[in-house]
């Protein structure tokens, strides 16, 4: 397990939810090869949807740019291993 080794880069998410995000990321890295970013992101998104309701988005990779709108207090961006993780709940229009 890699829990506790993540570095938060930006967030507006409650600490308890941040910890859950990092735990899911660690769990996904235990289950999938680090190069399988699609499976890692899918795992985290599905776990968040189950725990916090639908509408979650997850981006995983070593180099990406993004611009998005999110629901207040549902955004976290952190690094773990050689990957960056962006998790947020999409804002309703």
N, C-alpha and C positions, 0 to 999 in steps of 0.2 A: 504494500500500500504506500502511496505517495502523499497521503493526507498530511497537511501541515507544511508542505514544501512549496506551495503555490505562492506567487507574489501578485497581490492585487495591484492593478494598474489604474483602474477607474471604476467607481461604483456609486450607485445611489440606493442599493439594496440593503435591507436589514442584515445585520451580522449573522444571524441564525440561517438565513437563506443563502448568504455567501458561503457559509461553511457547508451547506448542503450541496451547493454547486461544485465546490472543490472536491467533496466526497464523491459525487457522481462522476466527475472528471477522472479522479484517481481510480475509481471502479472501472470505468471504460478503458483506461490505459492498461489495467490488469487483464481485461477481457480481449482487447484487440491490439494488433500491431500498431505501433506509433505512426506508421505510414498510412494507416487506414482511417483517415480523418472523417470520411463520410459515415462509417460505422460508429466512430466515437461520438460525433455530433448527433447522430440519430439516437444513440443510447441516452445521451444526456437530455435531449429534447423530450423523448418519450417518458423518462423518469420525472421531469418537471411537469409535463402534462398530467401525469397520474397524480402527483402530489399537490399541485397548485392549480389544476384546471387547464384547459386547452389554450392554445394561442402562443406558446413559447417558441422561440427561434434560437438556434445554436449554430455558431460558426466556429470551426476549428481549423487551425493551420499555422504555418510558420511565418507567412507573409501575406497579408491581405489588407485592403482598405475597405472602409464601409461608411455609410451615412444612412441613418434610419431614425424613425420616431418610435418611442417606446412608452409604455404605461409607466407612470410615476412609481418609483421605488422598486423596479423590476430589472434593473440593468447591472450587469457585472462584466468586467473585462479583466482577465488575469492570465498569468503565464504559469505553466507547469511543464517540467521537462523542457523540451525544445519547442513546445507548442503554445500558441495563444488561444484563449477561449473567450468567446463573446456570447453571452446568454442574455436574452431579454424577452419580455412579453410584448408582442406587437400592440401598438395603440389602435384602438378602434376609430374609424373615421366618422 
